[in-house]
Amino acid sequence: MRVPPARGPLSGWLISRLEGHSDPIPPVDSDRAALWADEDFQLALWCCYELSYRGFDGVPAEAEWDPDVLAFRARLEEPWSDWLRATWWPKATSEPVSTQLRRMIDADDGPSLAAYLHRHADLTQFAEFVANRSVYQLKEADPHSFGIPRLDGAAKAALVEIQADEYGGGRPERMHAELFRTTMRWLGLDDSYGYYVPDVPAVTLALSNVMSLFAFHRRWVGALVGHLAALEMTSTLPNRRYAAGAARLGATADQARYFTEHVEADAVHEQIAAHDLCDSYVADHPEAAPDVLFGAACSLGIDNLFATHLLTRWNAIGEEQAAS
């Protein structure tokens, strides 16, 4: 993908650095509020992380290990980690972590974006949702795969089992990212990797950035498995609604297969993630229970912010149209 346009001085410095310039590393204001909505901050952090995925056209692979880029990323990660902890750090109990995860998910009362897409969204809104999701979905499973070499025993086997399904069980056409491309093409969207990064809001980038933070730091492996567990444990019903909404708007079975595939797969993955992955990991690392719950809380929390952003935007547009 191409390097996206800057959105402020932080992303501007990084892009300049990737182009070969050597300006001093800019300061990062530690008091930045609402980091999930900070366009400049989230884009800068996203681009730092992308260097460890597929990189950018015209940027040498060695840029991933540029000491100045790494120092800059660390300056961004400090307030990002602090904000996440201040917002969503949980209180763990002595119960099995799978029980605590289920209670957390059942208590979540965030807005139901899936219900809106099921019943009310038009094609334009559905396409906007899919374009936003493509920023992560076209590399689906990749952040969580960083956890494989950091696990052992039953937890490692469970993560590999989940990831193997995400990657199509060895069949390229069944990879979830490829199924998502079929849905994008139905909606007339460009399915190139990273194509919509210049257009999406900060909160969409934040969805990926929280995963990458956990993926790239061994200290956060507990949070990484908790994040994955929350995704798997909350996937079945929303994807059933997405599939129904896509069918309502004219999608064929193949065009909606990304969603229907998750209805079936994640019903199984939910149990594997909660028990075989998280319970096994905490059995070996009892001190990591709060980390697992923290990762799950971040997953739920950022997703709720994303849902609120889109629903608020669509409601505002609807009100404007009604008024005119």
N, C-alpha and C positions, 0 to 999 in steps of 0.2 A: 504494500500500500504506500501511497504518498504521505510525506510528512504533512499533517493537517495545519491549517493556518493558526497562528497564535491567537489567544484570547486575552492577553495581558502580559505584564512584565515577566512572570515566572515561566509561562510556556514560551514566551518570546526568547528568553535567555536560552532555554533548552534547545529550541529550534536553531538558534544562531550557533550554539555549540555543535550541534549535529552537522551544520553546514561548514564547520571548520574554523569558526571564530573562537577567540579565547578571552572574552570579557570576564571580569570578576564574577564569581558566583553571587547572585543577589540574596539579600536577607529574606527570610520567610517570617512574616509576622505571626508570632505564637498566639496572638489574641484573635486571630481570624475567627469570626463567628459563622455558624451554619456552613461548615465545610462541605457538606453534601451538595450545597447549591452554589459553591464558588467555582465559576466557570474556568477561570485561569488556573486555580489550584488543581482542580480535578483533571484538566487536560494535561497539565505539566506532569502530574503523577502518572497518569495513564500512559503517556509517551515514554516515560522512564521505564515503566514495566514492559511496554511493548517491545523494547529492545531485547528482552529475554524470551519473547515469543517468536515472532516472524520478522521483526524489524521493519525498516522502511526502505523504499526504493532510493538508491544512491547513497545510503548511509552504510559505511563499512560495519561488518559484524563485530569488529573490535570495539565499537562504540559502547557495547554492552558493559565493558569493563573499564571504560574511561574513568579514572579516579575522580575527576571533577563532576562527572555525571552521577557517580555513586555517592559522592559527598552531597550533591544537590538533592538526590533522592532521599537520603537520610534526613536532610533538613525538612523535607516535606512529610516524611513518614512520622516524625516525632509528634507534630500537632495532630496529624490524622489519627494516630494510635491513641493519643490522649483524648481526643474528642470521642472516638468510638467507645473507649473504656468509661468515660464520664457519662455517656449516654446510655449504654446498654450492659454494663458489667452486672452479672447476676449474683444472686445468693444461692449457693449450692447447699443441698441437704445430704443426708446419709443414704437416701433412697437410691436405687439404681438410676444411672443417668438417663436410661431410656424412659423411665417413668417421669423424670423431671422434664425431659424434652417433650413428651406427650402433653404434660400439663401446660407447659409454656405455649405450645402450638394451639391447644384448645382454648387458652385464654386470650389468644391474639384476636383483637377486634378491629383490625385495619380495614380500610375500604376494599370492597370486592370489585376489582377491575375485571376479573373473569366474568362476574355476573353481568356487568355492563356490556362486555364484548359478546356475551352469549345472546342477550336480548335486544340490545339497543344500538350497538355500533354500526355505522355505515362503512362502506368499503374504504373510504379515506381514513377514517379513524382506525380501522383494523390494520390498514397498511402502515399507519404511523406507529402503532404498537409494534408491529413486526419489524419495521426498520430500526426502531430503538433496540429491540431485543437482539437484533443481528450482531450488535457490537460484541456481545458475549456468545450468542448461540452459534456463530460460525467458528468458534473455537471451544465449543461446549466440551466439558470434561477436562480440558487441558490444565487449568489451574489446580484442580484437585488431584491430578496425576502426580504433581510434585510431592504429594504425601507418600507415594508408594515406597521410595527408598528410605523413608524415615520411620516406617512401621515394621512390625515383626509379627510372626505368628498368626493368630486368628484374625486380628485386625487387618493385617496386610492382605490376607487371603480374601477378606470381605471387600476391601477397597478394590482389589483387582477384579473381583467378580462383577461389581457395579460398573467399573470403568470399561470392562470388556464389552458389556452391553451397550454402553454409550458410544463405543467405537464400532458398533455393528457386528461384533463377534467375528471379526476378520473379513467381513464383506463390505467393501468400500461403499457400495450403494445403500447399505443399511446404516451407515454412520449417521448419528443424529444430526450432525452439522449438514450432511448432504440432504437429509429429509427436510431440514429447515430451508435449504436453498429452493427446493421444489415449491414450498409455500410462498417464498419470496417471489418467485417467477410468476406464480398465479396472480399475485397482486401487482405485477408490473414493476417490481423493485429490482434494483441492481444487486446481484448476489455476490459481487466481488468482496473479498475479505476487507473489512474496515472501511467500506465505501461511505458509510453514513456517520463515521466519527466526526467529521467537521460540522455536522448538522444537529447532532443530538445534544440535549441539555446536560448540565453537570451531573445531575442525579443518575443518569444512565451510565456515565463514566464511573460514578461512585459504586454502582453495582459490581462492576468488574474490579475496581481498585481495592475493595475490601477483600475479595477473593485472592487477588495477587499479593496483597500484604501478608495474608496468612500462608500463601503458597511459598513465598520466597524466603520466609524466615523459619528456621527449624524450631525456634522458640514457640511458634504459633501453630504447631502441628495439631494440637488438641482443638484449637479453634477451627482449623481447616476441616477436620472430620465432623465437628459439630455443624459447621456451615453446610457441608454436603448433606448431612442427615436432615437438616431443616428443609433443604430443597426437595429431597426425596419424600419426606413425610408430608409435605404440603402440595404435592404435584398432581395427584390423581384427579381430584375434583376440579381444580382450575383447568386442567388440560381437557377434561370431558366437556367443560363449558366452552373452551376455545374451539374445540372441534365442532360442537353444535353451532356456535356462532359462525364459523367458517362455512359450514354446510348451508346455513340460513342465507349466507351471502353468495352462494353458488359454487363453492369449492367442491371438487370431486373427491373421491376417497383418497386418491394419491396426493392431491393437493393439501389435504388435511391430515395426512398420515403422520406427520411429525407429532401432532397433538394426540392422535389415537394411539400411537406407539407408546407414548408416555403414560397413558391411562393404564395400559396393560403392564408395562415394564416396572413402573414406579410403585405399583401395588405390591410387587415382590421386593423391590429395592427398599421400600420403607422399612420392612422388617429386618433386612440385612443391615441397613445403615444404623438403625436404632440399637439392635441387639448385638449382631456379629461384629460390627465395626466399633460403635461407641462404647457399649458395655465392655467389650473385650479390651479396648484401649485403656479405659479407666481401671479395669481390673489389674492391668499391668502398671498403670501410672495413676494411682488414686489421687495424687495432688493435682491432676489435670482436669478433674471434673468441672471446676469453674471455667476453664478455658473452653471446654466442649460446649457448655451452655452459652458462653459468651459468643462463640462463633455462630451458634444457632440464633441468638438474639439479634446479632448484626444482620444476618440473612433476612430475618423477618422484618426488622426495622427499616433497612434500606429499601426493601421491596415495597413496604407500605408508603414510604416517601415517594417512590417512583409512581405507584398507583395514584396517590393523592395529586401528584403533579399532572398526570395525564387527565384525570377526571376533572380537576379544577380548570384546566385549559379547555377541555371540551365543553364543560358547562358554561364557561364564559363566552365561548364562541356561539353556543346555542342561544344564550340570552341576548347577545348582540343581534343575531339573525332574527329572533322573535321581535325585538324592539324595532327593527327596520322594516 
